[in-house]
Amino acid sequence: MRINEYKSLEEFTSEYVGVWGPSDQHWLGLDFSYRGTEYRLHTGTMYSKTNTILPDGRKALFGLYKRIEPIEPAIYKYELLGEYADMHDLLESRVIGDRPFSEVIMDDYTELLGQD
């Protein structure tokens, strides 16, 4: 049984374009669970005032994070897994289970937990 709400990769990519506009279904963050571990896709950086400049000189637009144990009840911290300049690089990244993120986000058992 499929629990993933995304029906196509295009549906996912149309929601994460680098701007926040909930009325247009544009989001900056996505919390999701994959194989029992919770992750977060975040537009921009979560912990710094400026976006990371990648080794090739491009600015990181997306970051993938793994949720780690709460530091206090209901206060979570995230470990950075990778940062990406564009959607293409994000979809090809293999920082979760050595699978392309395009497969992880479309996996039948990936559960969407929240968007902001």
Summary of the structure (lengths in Angstrom):
residues: 116
radius of gyration: 13.8
end to end distance: 26.4
largest distance: 43.0
contacts: 302
relative contact order: 0.24
helix: 19%
strand: 39%
